[in-house]
Amino acid sequence: MTGNLQRYVKPLLDEFRVAAYFAGHDHDLEHLKPTDGTPHYFVSGAGAKVRTMDAPDPSAVFAVPGPGFATVSVNEDVMAVDFIGYKGEWLHRTSIDRPPAFGR
C-alpha cells in the first residue's frame, strides 16, 4: 500500500467504515488485507496490459502480474470478489460480510 494511500485515503475509509476499496490503475491483480483487517484493497487493472511485480505488498493475500479481471457480487449480507484469469480460470475468491451499521 503506497504512502499517499495510507496518509490521505485510509483515514477516510476508517472514518466511514468502508469495507472494501477498489482500484484499477496498476496493471496486475491484487487482494490486500492490512493486519488491522479493514478495509480490503482490491486491484484489477490487468485487462489488457500487465506489469512485472517486484515483491508483493506484505499485506497481499493474492497478487498476480498476469492478465485477468475481477467480478463482484453483492447481496444483503455479503460481498464476493472473484479474480478470473484471461483464459477463464478462477484464480482467487474472497467474501466480506456486511459491516455493522453506524450507531450499533
C-alpha positions in Angstrom: 0.0 0.0 0.0 1.5 3.3 -1.0 2.4 6.1 1.4 -0.2 8.5 -0.1 -3.0 6.0 0.1 -2.1 5.4 3.8 -1.7 9.0 4.6 -4.7 10.6 2.8 -7.3 7.9 1.9 -7.1 5.4 4.8 -8.3 7.8 7.5 -11.4 8.5 5.4 -12.0 4.8 4.8 -11.7 4.2 8.5 -13.9 7.1 9.5 -16.7 5.9 7.2 -16.2 2.2 8.0 -15.5 1.3 4.4 -15.2 -2.5 3.9 -13.5 -2.5 0.5 -11.6 -0.2 -1.7 -11.3 -0.9 -5.5 -8.7 0.4 -7.8 -7.6 -0.4 -11.4 -4.6 1.6 -12.4 -1.9 -0.8 -11.5 -1.5 -3.4 -14.2 -1.9 -6.5 -12.0 -4.5 -8.4 -9.9 -4.2 -8.0 -6.1 -6.2 -8.5 -2.9 -4.6 -6.8 0.0 -5.7 -7.1 3.6 -3.9 -5.0 6.2 -3.2 -6.5 9.6 -5.9 -4.4 11.2 -8.4 -6.2 8.9 -10.1 -3.3 7.2 -10.6 -2.3 4.6 -9.8 -4.9 2.0 -8.0 -3.4 -1.0 -8.6 -4.8 -4.5 -6.7 -4.0 -7.7 -8.0 -5.2 -11.0 -6.0 -3.4 -13.7 -4.7 -6.3 -15.8 -7.4 -6.5 -18.5 -5.1 -5.7 -21.4 -1.6 -4.8 -20.2 0.3 -6.3 -17.3 3.5 -5.3 -15.4 6.1 -7.2 -13.6 5.8 -7.3 -9.9 8.8 -6.9 -7.6 8.0 -8.3 -4.1 4.2 -8.3 -3.4 2.9 -5.9 -0.7 3.3 -7.6 2.7 -0.4 -7.4 3.2 -1.1 -9.3 0.0 -3.5 -12.2 0.3 -3.3 -12.7 -3.5 -1.1 -11.0 -6.1 -0.6 -11.9 -9.8 1.1 -10.0 -12.6 -0.8 -11.8 -15.3 -3.9 -10.7 -17.3 -7.4 -11.1 -15.9 -10.2 -9.3 -14.2 -12.3 -9.2 -11.1 -16.0 -9.8 -10.6 -18.0 -8.6 -7.6 -21.4 -9.8 -6.4 -23.2 -8.2 -3.5 -26.3 -9.2 -1.6 -27.8 -8.0 1.6 -25.3 -9.8 3.8 -22.1 -10.4 1.9 -19.9 -9.2 -1.0 -18.0 -11.8 -3.0 -14.9 -10.9 -5.1 -13.5 -13.3 -7.7 -10.4 -12.9 -9.7 -10.5 -14.7 -13.1 -7.6 -15.3 -15.4 -7.7 -14.4 -19.1 -8.4 -18.0 -20.1 -11.4 -18.1 -17.8 -9.7 -19.9 -14.9 -10.6 -19.0 -11.3 -7.6 -17.5 -9.5 -8.8 -16.2 -6.1 -12.1 -15.7 -4.2 -12.9 -13.9 -1.0 -16.1 -12.8 0.7 -16.7 -10.0 3.1 -19.5 -9.9 5.5 -21.7 -6.8 5.7 -20.1 -4.3 8.2 -22.2 -3.3 11.2 -24.3 -0.2 10.6 -23.4 3.1 12.2 -24.7 3.5 15.7 -24.8 -0.1 16.5 
